[in-house]
Amino acid sequence: MTTDKKAAGDSTPVKKRVHELIKKIDAHPHDSANYLKLATYLTEQGSSDQAAELLEKAKNLVAYPQDLDYDLAVCYYMQGKFDQALSLLKQIPNDDLVLYQKALVFFKIGQNQKALAYALTIKNVDAKVLELIGDIWLSLGNLKEAEMSYSKIPTTKRTAKSNFMLGITILTRSRKEAEKYFARSKEQDPKFFSKEQKQYASILKLVNEARKKND
């Protein structure tokens, strides 16, 4: 396969890595592994469009095109092509990765009950899964379950997002405790904190007003 793709970025190391993988693809055009490596690398560099295009073309060349379906579904998800992502995911036997991706897609399209069903079926529950489950519970308005899920994430593995959301879930119960999580979130990622603070401004305002009435 002769690939005339632009490198995902202008830096020499990125170009070098991409060209190395293209050489391997040209040498073994029917082998899925190198397409997957290149697609993963392109995605990591923020070029999910290029990765999807690569995998779409590769499906017509490799010996086992179904090997590419999961990674292509992830690319579609990142592009916002949720119907296409689901269509592929439904063809893949369920394992934890597939269940997680299905939960993500259903969550994105607002089918929260389905998203929760898939997320709760995942066997090996890590910080990423707990955060997603917390997000889904929060979207369903169940603050208690959301708090429980976020709280299960080990402190060292909590992201700026999970700390912020944990603060949101306990805000009405304990403003003082919530402020601790907000402070951690701000320290971890000031830009994210500022963005989320604006998004949840209405909630924060209601809590502040309630607090003033009780003072």
C-alpha positions as CSV (number, residue, x, y, z in Angstrom):
1,M,0.0,0.0,0.0
2,T,1.4,3.4,-1.0
3,T,0.2,5.9,1.6
4,D,0.4,9.6,0.7
5,K,-0.8,10.8,4.1
6,K,0.4,14.0,5.8
7,A,2.0,13.5,9.2
8,A,-0.1,14.4,12.2
9,G,1.9,17.5,13.0
10,D,5.0,19.2,11.8
11,S,7.5,18.0,14.4
12,T,10.3,15.7,13.0
13,P,9.8,12.9,15.6
14,V,6.1,12.6,14.7
15,K,6.8,12.5,11.0
16,K,9.6,10.0,11.5
17,R,7.3,7.7,13.5
18,V,4.5,7.9,11.0
19,H,6.9,7.2,8.1
20,E,8.3,4.2,9.9
21,L,4.9,2.7,10.3
22,I,4.0,3.5,6.7
23,K,7.0,1.6,5.6
24,K,5.9,-1.4,7.6
25,I,2.4,-1.2,6.1
26,D,3.9,-1.1,2.6
27,A,6.0,-4.2,3.4
28,H,3.0,-6.1,4.9
29,P,-0.2,-4.6,3.4
30,H,-2.4,-7.5,4.6
31,D,-1.3,-7.4,8.2
32,S,-3.7,-5.5,10.5
33,A,-1.2,-4.8,13.3
34,N,0.7,-1.9,11.7
35,Y,-2.5,-0.2,10.5
36,L,-3.7,-0.3,14.1
37,K,-0.4,1.0,15.4
38,L,-0.5,3.9,13.0
39,A,-4.1,4.6,13.6
40,T,-3.5,4.7,17.4
41,Y,-0.5,7.0,16.9
42,L,-2.5,9.4,14.7
43,T,-5.3,9.4,17.2
44,E,-2.9,10.2,20.0
45,Q,-1.6,13.1,17.9
46,G,-5.1,14.5,17.6
47,S,-5.7,13.2,14.0
48,S,-8.7,10.9,14.4
49,D,-10.0,11.9,11.0
50,Q,-6.7,10.6,9.4
51,A,-6.9,7.5,11.6
52,A,-10.4,6.7,10.5
53,E,-9.6,7.2,6.8
54,L,-6.6,4.9,7.2
55,L,-8.7,2.1,8.8
56,E,-11.5,2.5,6.3
57,K,-9.1,1.9,3.5
58,A,-7.3,-0.9,5.4
59,K,-10.5,-2.9,5.8
60,N,-10.4,-3.6,2.0
61,L,-6.8,-4.8,2.2
62,V,-6.2,-6.8,5.4
63,A,-6.7,-10.5,5.8
64,Y,-9.0,-10.0,8.8
65,P,-10.9,-6.7,8.5
66,Q,-12.9,-7.3,11.6
67,D,-9.7,-6.8,13.6
68,L,-10.0,-3.1,12.8
69,D,-13.6,-2.6,13.8
70,Y,-13.0,-1.6,17.5
71,D,-10.4,1.0,16.7
72,L,-12.5,2.4,13.8
73,A,-15.5,2.6,16.2
74,V,-13.3,4.6,18.6
75,C,-12.3,7.0,15.7
76,Y,-16.0,7.4,14.7
77,Y,-16.8,8.2,18.4
78,M,-14.1,10.9,18.5
79,Q,-15.4,12.3,15.2
80,G,-18.9,12.5,16.6
81,K,-20.2,9.8,14.2
82,F,-22.1,7.9,17.0
83,D,-24.4,5.9,14.8
84,Q,-21.5,4.5,12.8
85,A,-19.6,3.8,16.0
86,L,-22.5,1.9,17.4
87,S,-23.0,0.0,14.2
88,L,-19.5,-1.4,14.4
89,L,-19.6,-2.0,18.1
90,K,-22.7,-4.2,17.8
91,Q,-20.7,-6.5,15.6
92,I,-18.0,-7.1,18.1
93,P,-18.2,-9.6,21.0
94,N,-18.6,-7.8,24.3
95,D,-15.5,-7.5,26.5
96,D,-14.7,-4.7,28.9
97,L,-13.3,-2.4,26.2
98,V,-16.4,-2.8,24.0
99,L,-18.8,-2.4,26.9
100,Y,-17.0,0.8,27.9
101,Q,-17.1,2.2,24.4
102,K,-20.8,1.4,24.1
103,A,-21.5,3.1,27.4
104,L,-19.6,6.2,26.2
105,V,-21.5,6.3,22.9
106,F,-25.0,5.9,24.5
107,F,-24.0,8.5,27.2
108,K,-23.1,10.9,24.4
109,I,-26.4,10.5,22.6
110,G,-28.4,10.9,25.7
111,Q,-29.5,7.3,26.2
112,N,-28.3,7.3,29.8
113,Q,-30.1,4.2,31.1
114,K,-28.5,2.1,28.3
115,A,-25.2,3.7,29.0
116,L,-25.5,2.8,32.7
117,A,-26.5,-0.7,31.9
118,Y,-23.4,-1.3,29.8
119,A,-21.1,0.5,32.2
120,L,-22.3,-1.5,35.2
121,T,-21.6,-4.7,33.3
122,I,-17.9,-4.0,33.0
123,K,-15.9,-6.5,35.1
124,N,-12.6,-4.8,35.6
125,V,-13.6,-1.4,37.0
126,D,-10.8,1.1,37.0
127,A,-10.7,4.9,37.6
128,K,-11.8,5.6,34.0
129,V,-14.9,3.4,34.4
130,L,-15.8,4.8,37.8
131,E,-15.6,8.3,36.4
132,L,-17.9,7.4,33.6
133,I,-20.4,5.6,35.9
134,G,-20.3,8.7,38.1
135,D,-21.0,11.0,35.1
136,I,-24.0,8.8,34.1
137,W,-25.5,8.8,37.6
138,L,-25.0,12.5,37.7
139,S,-26.8,13.0,34.4
140,L,-29.7,10.9,35.8
141,G,-29.9,13.2,38.8
142,N,-28.8,10.6,41.3
143,L,-26.2,12.6,43.3
144,K,-25.8,9.9,46.0
145,E,-24.8,7.1,43.5
146,A,-22.6,9.6,41.5
147,E,-20.8,10.6,44.7
148,M,-20.3,6.9,45.6
149,S,-18.8,6.2,42.2
150,Y,-16.4,9.2,42.2
151,S,-15.4,8.5,45.8
152,K,-14.2,5.0,44.8
153,I,-11.6,6.4,42.5
154,P,-8.3,6.3,44.4
155,T,-7.1,9.8,45.4
156,T,-3.9,9.5,43.4
157,K,-5.9,8.7,40.3
158,R,-8.5,11.4,40.5
159,T,-8.4,13.8,37.6
160,A,-9.3,17.5,37.7
161,K,-12.7,16.4,36.3
162,S,-13.4,13.7,38.8
163,N,-12.4,16.0,41.7
164,F,-14.7,18.7,40.3
165,M,-17.6,16.4,39.8
166,L,-17.2,14.9,43.3
167,G,-17.4,18.4,44.6
168,I,-20.6,19.0,42.6
169,T,-22.2,15.8,44.0
170,I,-21.7,16.8,47.6
171,L,-22.2,20.6,47.2
172,T,-25.7,20.6,48.6
173,R,-24.7,18.4,51.5
174,S,-21.5,20.1,52.5
175,R,-20.2,23.2,50.9
176,K,-17.1,23.2,53.0
177,E,-16.1,19.6,51.9
178,A,-17.0,20.4,48.2
179,E,-14.7,23.4,48.2
180,K,-11.8,21.1,49.0
181,Y,-12.4,19.1,45.9
182,F,-12.9,22.2,43.8
183,A,-9.5,23.5,45.1
184,R,-7.8,20.2,44.1
185,S,-9.4,20.4,40.7
186,K,-8.3,24.0,40.1
187,E,-4.8,23.1,41.2
188,Q,-4.6,20.1,38.8
189,D,-6.0,21.9,35.8
190,P,-6.9,25.6,36.1
191,K,-8.4,25.9,32.5
192,F,-10.6,22.9,33.0
193,F,-11.8,24.2,36.4
194,S,-12.6,27.6,35.0
195,K,-14.6,26.1,32.1
196,E,-16.6,23.7,34.4
197,Q,-17.2,26.4,36.9
198,K,-18.9,28.5,34.3
199,Q,-21.0,25.5,33.1
200,Y,-22.2,24.8,36.6
201,A,-22.5,28.5,37.6
202,S,-26.3,28.1,38.1
203,I,-25.9,25.3,40.5
204,L,-23.2,27.1,42.5
205,K,-25.4,30.2,42.6
206,L,-28.4,28.3,44.0
207,V,-26.2,26.8,46.7
208,N,-24.8,30.1,47.6
209,E,-28.3,31.7,47.9
210,A,-29.5,28.8,50.0
211,R,-26.5,29.2,52.3
212,K,-27.1,32.9,52.7
213,K,-30.7,32.2,53.8
214,N,-29.5,29.7,56.4
215,D,-26.7,32.0,57.8
